[in-house]
């Protein structure tokens, strides 16, 4: 009922089960039957938890295999094999248990499960096994041999600590050999399932399911741990470039560093052989610090530059060669600014337009921008509040590291806020709805395809039913006169809401005329 090293909870479950098996030799009271049922529930609950952990493990491993296929794809394939073997046997046992309680009105009424007839009739005929009994034995054998075969695979054996012990435990705990007892031996299936109360047999099958799921959990965890341990070897590392910025000016000193993925002091190389664009680096062009090789070289002329060679590390008395193949780009000094609107290609009158103003290679505190209606928020972030005119020019100025000043203007078009559109229930145009719904609905206005979130407020509108006088309404909902006119409208008739008075909350900006909305009555 166990494999490998067990946790305290699993040990307790196994101990409780052994105690109840011993009690079978006594008079089987209703209390004992109920206790068996409660034990079965506890093991099933543990099985659910283990299944969830195993599934979470498989999901996490799938992500790792997708992100790092070279390191985890093979482990995932073996994990899928183990999962498939486990699932097949677990589903078979679950099917046996479901069939056993199929005709029991209340599967939790354990006191009536004191008969041995079901599995006696299912598995045995005389002193021989029925096909169903032989199938159970075959499933048990297939699980055992399949798991041992997977664990014997070289790719798995190298990554699973204590693999031989695991194989021995599986071979022993899932053995179907004859069982020794007083006076001779007895077939495995007869020994475990012939003549036992139904609830005892169900609990034993649940315990086997627990062993199966626990085996899967232990093996998967050890496989991943083994793979991660192997990844700590120097031979599995690649180099990365650590730079203070993404690009460098022509003639500027390049202060980048080449290092392994792990940067502790133990990763310091014993020997360095590097070239810059094919030319070997001398010892005064780099320094060793912790796990990094700090480079102090001239960034050179504009363009791409290659750094190649090898870093050498000691491992197990041997020298491990780690290839270096990386590079950096040198760009010319900028002579123009980059100014872009965060939302769109224009700025809108009457709203706060967020702007970003920056100059490549110059820090934000050395860049300034000016224009009518422009104010700085922080860093490179500005807000433009245009008032009059059809365009506005923003001028960005900055100081380069060498002290040179640059200034660049950029013109933006100024547009007004588009006309709002009347809406009912958030719907525009022709809206089909029942008159009862219209009576309580709020009339609103929206700005379709507008990138700014403005709080529009409707303060009144005109309500028109065909053949009746227009009703002028104050507020967002139909008043008594409008509701009376609505009740006289016929089914299928279109009601018009127009002259919608719309304003922006907290703003004095006047909006364009709001488009009407039509409601087709469905009753």
C-alpha positions as CSV (number, residue, x, y, z in Angstrom):
1,X,0.0,0.0,0.0
2,X,3.0,2.3,-0.3
3,X,5.9,3.0,-2.5
4,X,9.2,4.8,-1.7
5,X,9.3,7.3,1.2
6,X,5.8,8.2,2.4
7,X,4.5,11.3,4.1
8,X,2.9,11.2,7.6
9,X,-0.6,11.4,6.1
10,X,0.0,8.4,3.8
11,X,1.6,6.4,6.6
12,X,-1.5,7.0,8.8
13,X,-3.9,5.9,6.0
14,X,-1.9,2.7,5.5
15,X,-1.8,2.0,9.2
16,X,-5.5,2.6,9.6
17,X,-6.2,0.2,6.7
18,X,-4.1,-2.6,8.2
19,X,-6.0,-2.2,11.5
20,X,-9.3,-2.6,9.7
21,X,-8.1,-5.6,7.8
22,X,-7.2,-7.2,11.1
23,X,-10.7,-6.5,12.4
24,X,-12.2,-8.6,9.6
25,X,-11.3,-11.7,11.6
26,X,-13.7,-10.5,14.2
27,X,-17.4,-10.2,14.1
28,X,-18.1,-7.5,11.5
29,X,-20.3,-5.1,13.4
30,X,-22.2,-2.2,11.7
31,X,-19.8,0.2,13.4
32,X,-16.8,-1.5,11.8
33,X,-18.6,-1.4,8.4
34,X,-19.2,2.3,8.8
35,X,-15.6,2.8,9.9
36,X,-14.5,1.1,6.7
37,X,-16.7,3.5,4.7
38,X,-15.3,6.5,6.5
39,X,-11.7,5.3,5.8
40,X,-12.6,4.8,2.1
41,X,-13.9,8.4,2.0
42,X,-10.6,9.7,3.6
43,X,-8.5,7.8,1.1
44,X,-10.7,9.1,-1.8
45,X,-10.3,12.6,-0.5
46,X,-6.5,12.1,-0.4
47,X,-6.7,10.7,-4.0
48,X,-8.4,13.9,-5.2
49,X,-5.7,16.1,-3.7
50,X,-3.0,13.9,-5.2
51,X,-4.7,14.0,-8.6
52,X,-4.9,17.8,-8.5
53,X,-1.2,18.1,-7.6
54,X,-0.3,15.7,-10.4
55,X,-2.3,17.7,-12.9
56,X,-0.8,20.9,-11.7
57,X,2.6,19.4,-12.1
58,X,1.8,18.3,-15.7
59,X,0.5,21.7,-16.6
60,X,3.6,23.4,-15.2
61,X,5.9,20.9,-17.0
62,X,4.1,21.6,-20.2
63,X,4.8,25.3,-19.8
64,X,8.5,24.6,-19.1
65,X,8.7,22.3,-22.1
66,X,7.2,25.0,-24.3
67,X,9.5,27.7,-23.0
68,X,12.7,25.5,-22.8
69,X,12.1,22.5,-25.1
70,X,15.7,21.4,-25.2
71,X,15.8,21.0,-21.5
72,X,12.3,19.8,-20.6
73,X,10.7,18.2,-23.8
74,X,12.1,14.8,-23.1
75,X,11.1,14.9,-19.5
76,X,7.6,15.9,-20.5
77,X,7.3,12.9,-22.9
78,X,8.2,10.5,-20.1
79,X,5.9,12.2,-17.7
80,X,3.1,11.7,-20.2
81,X,3.9,8.0,-20.4
82,X,3.7,7.7,-16.7
83,X,0.5,9.7,-16.5
84,X,-1.1,7.5,-19.2
85,X,-0.2,4.3,-17.4
86,X,-1.5,5.7,-14.1
87,X,-4.7,7.0,-15.7
88,X,-5.5,3.8,-17.4
89,X,-5.2,1.6,-14.3
90,X,-7.0,4.2,-12.1
91,X,-9.9,4.5,-14.5
92,X,-10.2,0.7,-14.5
93,X,-10.4,0.5,-10.7
94,X,-12.9,3.3,-10.6
95,X,-15.1,1.4,-13.1
96,X,-15.0,-1.7,-10.9
97,X,-16.0,0.4,-7.9
98,X,-18.8,2.1,-9.8
99,X,-20.2,-1.2,-10.9
100,X,-20.2,-2.5,-7.3
101,X,-22.4,0.2,-5.9
102,X,-24.5,0.8,-9.0
103,X,-27.6,-1.0,-7.5
104,X,-27.1,0.4,-4.0
105,X,-29.6,3.1,-3.3
106,X,-27.4,5.1,-1.0
107,X,-23.6,4.5,-1.7
108,X,-22.8,6.1,1.7
109,X,-24.9,3.6,3.7
110,X,-22.0,1.4,4.5
111,X,-23.8,-0.8,7.0
112,X,-25.6,-2.6,4.2
113,X,-22.3,-3.4,2.4
114,X,-21.5,-6.5,4.5
115,X,-22.0,-9.1,1.7
116,X,-19.2,-10.5,-0.4
117,X,-21.5,-11.6,-3.2
118,X,-20.7,-9.0,-5.8
119,X,-17.0,-9.5,-6.2
120,X,-17.3,-13.2,-5.5
121,X,-19.6,-13.6,-8.4
122,X,-17.7,-11.1,-10.6
123,X,-14.2,-12.6,-10.1
124,X,-14.6,-16.3,-9.2
125,X,-16.3,-19.5,-10.4
126,X,-15.5,-22.4,-8.1
127,X,-11.8,-22.3,-7.4
128,X,-11.0,-20.7,-10.7
129,X,-11.0,-17.1,-12.0
130,X,-13.6,-15.7,-14.3
131,X,-12.5,-13.6,-17.3
132,X,-13.2,-10.5,-15.2
133,X,-11.0,-11.8,-12.4
134,X,-8.2,-12.6,-14.8
135,X,-8.6,-9.1,-16.3
136,X,-8.0,-7.5,-12.8
137,X,-4.8,-9.6,-12.4
138,X,-3.7,-8.7,-15.9
139,X,-4.3,-4.9,-15.3
140,X,-2.3,-5.1,-12.1
141,X,0.6,-6.9,-13.9
142,X,0.5,-4.5,-16.8
143,X,0.7,-1.5,-14.5
144,X,3.7,-3.0,-12.7
145,X,5.6,-4.0,-15.8
146,X,4.9,-0.8,-17.7
147,X,6.1,1.4,-14.8
148,X,9.2,-0.6,-14.3
149,X,9.9,-0.4,-18.0
150,X,9.6,3.4,-18.0
151,X,11.9,3.6,-14.9
152,X,14.4,1.4,-16.6
153,X,14.7,3.7,-19.5
154,X,18.2,5.3,-19.5
155,X,16.8,8.8,-20.0
156,X,14.7,8.4,-16.8
157,X,17.1,6.4,-14.7
158,X,19.7,9.1,-14.9
159,X,17.3,11.8,-13.6
160,X,15.4,9.9,-10.9
161,X,17.2,9.6,-7.6
162,X,16.7,6.2,-6.0
163,X,15.2,4.7,-9.1
164,X,16.2,1.1,-8.2
165,X,14.4,1.5,-4.8
166,X,11.3,2.8,-6.6
167,X,11.4,-0.2,-9.0
168,X,11.7,-2.6,-6.1
169,X,8.8,-1.1,-4.2
170,X,6.5,-1.2,-7.3
171,X,7.5,-4.7,-8.0
172,X,6.7,-5.7,-4.5
173,X,3.6,-3.7,-3.8
174,X,1.9,-4.5,-7.1
175,X,2.9,-8.2,-7.2
176,X,0.2,-10.7,-8.0
177,X,2.2,-13.8,-6.9
178,X,0.6,-16.4,-4.7
179,X,0.4,-15.3,-1.1
180,X,1.8,-17.5,1.7
181,X,-0.6,-18.4,4.5
182,X,-1.0,-21.2,7.1
183,X,-1.1,-24.6,5.4
184,X,0.2,-23.4,2.0
185,X,-0.4,-20.6,-0.5
186,X,-3.4,-18.9,-2.0
187,X,-3.9,-17.0,-5.3
188,X,-3.4,-13.3,-5.0
189,X,-6.9,-12.3,-6.1
190,X,-8.6,-14.9,-3.8
191,X,-6.5,-13.8,-0.9
192,X,-7.5,-10.2,-1.2
193,X,-11.0,-10.2,-2.6
194,X,-12.8,-13.5,-2.0
195,X,-15.2,-13.6,0.9
196,X,-14.6,-10.0,2.0
197,X,-17.5,-7.5,2.8
198,X,-18.2,-5.2,-0.2
199,X,-17.0,-2.1,1.7
200,X,-13.7,-3.7,2.6
201,X,-13.0,-4.6,-1.1
202,X,-14.0,-1.1,-2.2
203,X,-11.6,0.4,0.4
204,X,-8.8,-1.9,-0.8
205,X,-9.3,-0.8,-4.4
206,X,-9.3,2.9,-3.3
207,X,-6.0,2.2,-1.5
208,X,-4.5,0.8,-4.7
209,X,-5.6,3.9,-6.5
210,X,-3.8,5.9,-3.8
211,X,-0.6,3.9,-4.3
212,X,-0.8,4.5,-8.0
213,X,-1.3,8.3,-7.7
214,X,1.4,8.5,-5.1
215,X,3.8,6.6,-7.3
216,X,3.1,9.0,-10.1
217,X,3.6,12.1,-7.9
218,X,6.9,10.8,-6.5
219,X,8.4,9.8,-9.8
220,X,7.4,13.0,-11.6
221,X,8.9,15.2,-8.8
222,X,12.1,13.2,-8.8
223,X,12.3,13.4,-12.6
224,X,12.0,17.2,-12.6
225,X,14.4,17.5,-9.7
226,X,16.9,15.4,-11.5
227,X,16.6,17.5,-14.7
228,X,17.0,20.7,-12.8
229,X,20.1,19.4,-11.0
230,X,21.6,18.5,-14.4
231,X,20.9,22.0,-15.5
232,X,23.2,23.4,-12.9
233,X,26.2,21.8,-14.7
234,X,28.4,24.4,-16.5
235,X,28.0,22.5,-19.7
236,X,24.3,23.4,-19.8
237,X,24.8,27.2,-19.5
238,X,24.8,29.8,-22.1
239,X,26.3,33.3,-21.9
240,X,24.2,36.5,-21.7
241,X,25.2,40.1,-22.3
242,X,24.7,42.5,-19.4
243,X,24.7,46.1,-20.6
244,X,23.8,49.5,-19.0
245,X,21.9,50.6,-22.1
246,X,20.8,49.3,-25.5
247,X,23.0,51.4,-27.8
248,X,26.2,53.4,-27.6
249,X,27.4,56.5,-29.4
250,X,30.4,56.4,-31.8
251,X,33.7,56.7,-29.8
252,X,31.9,56.0,-26.4
253,X,33.4,53.4,-24.1
254,X,31.4,50.1,-24.0
255,X,30.9,49.0,-20.5
256,X,29.0,45.7,-21.0
257,X,29.7,42.4,-19.3
258,X,29.4,38.8,-20.4
259,X,28.2,36.3,-17.8
260,X,26.6,33.0,-17.3
261,X,22.9,32.8,-16.3
262,X,24.0,32.2,-12.7
263,X,26.1,35.1,-11.5
264,X,27.4,34.0,-8.1
265,X,31.2,34.0,-7.4
266,X,31.4,30.2,-8.1
267,X,30.9,30.8,-11.8
268,X,34.1,32.8,-12.2
269,X,35.9,31.5,-15.3
270,X,39.4,30.1,-15.0
271,X,40.4,31.3,-18.5
272,X,39.0,33.8,-21.0
273,X,39.5,33.9,-24.8
274,X,37.4,36.6,-26.5
275,X,37.6,38.5,-29.8
276,X,36.0,41.8,-30.8
277,X,35.2,41.7,-34.5
278,X,37.8,39.0,-35.0
279,X,40.6,40.8,-33.0
280,X,41.7,39.2,-29.7
281,X,41.0,41.2,-26.5
282,X,44.0,41.8,-24.3
283,X,43.9,41.4,-20.5
284,X,43.6,45.1,-19.9
285,X,40.4,45.2,-22.0
286,X,38.4,43.1,-19.5
287,X,38.3,42.3,-15.8
288,X,36.9,39.3,-13.8
289,X,34.3,40.2,-11.1
290,X,32.2,37.5,-9.5
291,X,30.5,35.6,-12.3
292,X,31.0,38.3,-14.9
293,X,33.6,39.2,-17.4
294,X,33.4,43.0,-17.4
295,X,34.5,44.5,-20.8
296,X,36.1,47.9,-21.1
297,X,36.4,48.5,-24.8
298,X,35.7,51.3,-27.3
299,X,32.2,51.1,-28.8
300,X,33.8,51.7,-32.2
301,X,32.1,53.0,-35.4
302,X,28.4,52.9,-36.0
303,X,27.1,49.4,-36.8
304,X,26.9,45.9,-35.4
305,X,29.9,44.5,-33.5
306,X,30.5,40.8,-32.7
307,X,32.0,39.4,-29.5
308,X,33.0,35.7,-29.8
309,X,35.2,33.2,-28.1
310,X,35.2,30.9,-25.1
311,X,35.0,31.0,-21.3
312,X,36.7,28.1,-19.5
313,X,35.4,26.7,-16.2
314,X,36.7,23.9,-14.1
315,X,34.4,20.9,-13.4
316,X,35.3,17.5,-12.0
317,X,38.9,18.0,-12.7
318,X,38.3,18.9,-16.3
319,X,38.1,22.2,-18.1
320,X,34.7,22.9,-19.6
321,X,34.5,25.1,-22.7
322,X,31.5,27.5,-22.8
323,X,31.1,29.2,-26.2
324,X,30.5,33.0,-26.4
325,X,28.6,34.4,-29.3
326,X,26.9,37.8,-28.8
327,X,27.3,41.4,-29.9
328,X,26.1,45.0,-29.6
329,X,25.2,47.9,-31.9
330,X,26.7,51.3,-32.1
331,X,24.6,54.2,-33.4
332,X,25.3,57.7,-34.6
333,X,24.5,60.6,-32.3
334,X,20.9,61.7,-32.7
335,X,20.1,65.0,-34.4
336,X,16.3,65.0,-34.1
337,X,13.7,64.4,-31.4
338,X,10.9,61.8,-31.3
339,X,7.5,63.2,-30.3
340,X,4.4,61.0,-30.4
341,X,0.8,61.3,-29.2
342,X,0.0,58.5,-26.8
343,X,-3.6,58.1,-28.1
344,X,-3.7,59.2,-31.8
345,X,-2.3,61.3,-34.6
346,X,-4.1,64.5,-33.5
347,X,-5.0,66.4,-30.4
348,X,-8.6,67.2,-29.3
349,X,-9.9,70.5,-28.1
350,X,-11.6,70.4,-24.7
351,X,-9.9,67.3,-23.3
352,X,-6.5,66.4,-21.7
353,X,-4.4,64.8,-24.4
354,X,-1.5,62.7,-22.9
355,X,1.8,63.2,-24.7
356,X,5.2,61.7,-24.5
357,X,8.2,63.9,-25.5
358,X,11.7,62.3,-25.5
359,X,15.0,62.5,-27.4
360,X,16.9,59.2,-27.9
361,X,20.1,59.1,-25.9
362,X,19.2,62.1,-23.7
363,X,17.7,61.6,-20.2
364,X,14.3,63.1,-19.5
365,X,15.6,65.7,-17.1
366,X,17.7,67.1,-20.0
367,X,14.7,67.4,-22.3
368,X,12.0,70.1,-22.3
369,X,9.0,70.8,-24.5
370,X,7.0,73.9,-25.1
371,X,3.7,74.8,-26.8
372,X,0.5,76.7,-26.1
373,X,-1.6,74.6,-23.8
374,X,1.2,72.1,-23.0
375,X,2.1,71.3,-19.4
376,X,4.5,68.8,-17.9
377,X,3.2,66.0,-15.7
378,X,6.5,64.1,-14.8
379,X,9.5,62.9,-16.7
380,X,8.7,62.6,-20.4
381,X,4.9,62.8,-19.8
382,X,3.0,66.0,-20.8
383,X,-0.7,67.0,-21.1
384,X,-1.9,69.1,-24.1
385,X,-5.0,71.2,-23.6
386,X,-5.6,73.0,-27.0
387,X,-8.1,75.9,-27.1
388,X,-8.2,77.8,-30.3
389,X,-6.9,77.3,-33.8
390,X,-6.7,74.3,-36.2
391,X,-3.1,73.2,-35.3
392,X,-0.4,73.5,-32.6
393,X,3.4,73.2,-32.8
394,X,5.3,71.4,-30.0
395,X,9.0,72.1,-29.8
396,X,11.3,69.6,-28.0
397,X,14.8,70.8,-26.9
398,X,17.5,68.8,-25.3
399,X,21.2,68.7,-24.4
400,X,23.5,65.8,-25.6
401,X,26.1,64.3,-23.4
402,X,28.8,66.3,-25.1
403,X,26.9,69.6,-24.3
404,X,25.5,70.1,-27.8
405,X,21.9,71.5,-27.8
406,X,19.3,70.3,-30.3
407,X,15.7,71.5,-30.9
408,X,13.0,69.9,-33.0
409,X,9.4,71.3,-33.8
410,X,6.4,69.0,-34.5
411,X,3.0,70.1,-35.7
412,X,-0.3,68.5,-34.6
413,X,-3.8,69.0,-35.9
414,X,-6.5,70.2,-33.5
415,X,-9.9,68.6,-33.8
416,X,-13.1,69.0,-31.9
417,X,-14.8,66.3,-30.0
418,X,-17.0,64.2,-32.4
419,X,-20.8,64.5,-32.1
420,X,-22.4,62.2,-29.5
421,X,-24.9,59.6,-30.4
422,X,-28.1,59.0,-28.4
423,X,-28.5,55.6,-26.8
424,X,-30.9,53.4,-24.9
425,X,-29.5,50.5,-22.8
426,X,-26.2,51.4,-24.4
427,X,-27.6,50.7,-27.9
428,X,-27.7,53.2,-30.7
429,X,-29.5,53.7,-34.0
430,X,-32.8,51.6,-34.2
431,X,-33.3,49.7,-30.9
432,X,-36.0,47.0,-30.6
433,X,-37.5,46.7,-27.1
434,X,-40.7,46.4,-25.1
435,X,-42.6,49.5,-24.1
436,X,-42.3,48.5,-20.4
437,X,-38.5,48.5,-20.7
438,X,-38.6,51.9,-22.4
439,X,-40.7,53.4,-19.6
440,X,-37.9,52.7,-17.0
441,X,-34.9,53.1,-19.3
442,X,-32.4,55.9,-19.0
443,X,-31.5,57.9,-22.1
444,X,-27.8,58.4,-22.5
445,X,-25.2,59.5,-25.1
446,X,-22.0,57.9,-26.2
447,X,-18.9,58.8,-28.3
448,X,-18.4,55.9,-30.6
449,X,-14.8,55.0,-31.5
450,X,-13.4,57.9,-29.4
451,X,-10.3,57.1,-27.4
452,X,-11.0,59.3,-24.5
453,X,-13.2,58.3,-21.6
454,X,-15.5,61.3,-21.1
455,X,-18.4,61.4,-18.6
456,X,-21.4,62.5,-20.7
457,X,-24.6,63.7,-19.0
458,X,-28.0,63.9,-20.6
459,X,-30.2,66.7,-19.1
460,X,-33.2,66.5,-21.4
461,X,-34.6,65.4,-24.7
462,X,-37.7,65.4,-27.0
463,X,-40.0,62.4,-27.2
464,X,-42.1,61.8,-30.3
465,X,-44.7,59.1,-30.9
466,X,-46.2,59.1,-34.5
467,X,-49.5,61.0,-34.6
468,X,-49.1,62.6,-31.2
469,X,-47.6,65.9,-30.1
470,X,-43.9,66.0,-29.2
471,X,-43.2,65.8,-25.5
472,X,-40.2,67.8,-24.1
473,X,-38.6,65.8,-21.2
474,X,-36.3,67.1,-18.5
475,X,-33.8,64.6,-17.2
476,X,-32.7,61.2,-18.4
477,X,-36.0,59.2,-18.1
478,X,-39.5,59.5,-19.5
479,X,-41.8,61.7,-17.5
480,X,-45.6,61.1,-17.0
481,X,-46.6,62.8,-20.2
482,X,-44.0,60.9,-22.3
483,X,-45.2,57.6,-20.7
484,X,-48.8,58.4,-21.5
485,X,-47.9,59.1,-25.1
486,X,-45.9,55.8,-25.2
487,X,-48.9,53.8,-24.0
488,X,-50.9,55.0,-27.0
489,X,-48.3,53.8,-29.4
490,X,-49.0,50.7,-31.4
491,X,-46.9,47.5,-31.5
492,X,-44.2,47.7,-34.2
493,X,-44.4,51.5,-34.2
494,X,-41.1,53.5,-34.0
495,X,-40.7,56.1,-31.2
496,X,-38.1,58.9,-31.7
497,X,-35.9,60.4,-29.1
498,X,-34.1,63.5,-30.4
499,X,-32.9,67.0,-29.5
500,X,-30.9,65.2,-26.8
501,X,-29.2,67.8,-24.5
502,X,-25.7,66.4,-23.8
503,X,-22.8,67.9,-21.8
504,X,-19.5,66.8,-20.4
505,X,-19.5,66.5,-16.6
506,X,-17.1,69.1,-15.1
507,X,-16.4,70.8,-18.4
508,X,-17.7,73.9,-20.1
509,X,-16.9,72.6,-23.6
510,X,-20.0,72.6,-25.9
511,X,-20.6,69.4,-27.8
512,X,-21.9,69.0,-31.2
513,X,-25.6,68.1,-31.7
514,X,-26.4,64.6,-30.4
515,X,-27.7,62.1,-33.0
516,X,-31.3,60.8,-32.2
517,X,-32.1,57.2,-31.3
518,X,-35.2,55.3,-32.5
519,X,-37.1,52.6,-30.6
520,X,-39.2,50.0,-32.3
521,X,-41.8,48.7,-29.9
522,X,-42.0,44.9,-29.8
523,X,-45.3,44.7,-27.9
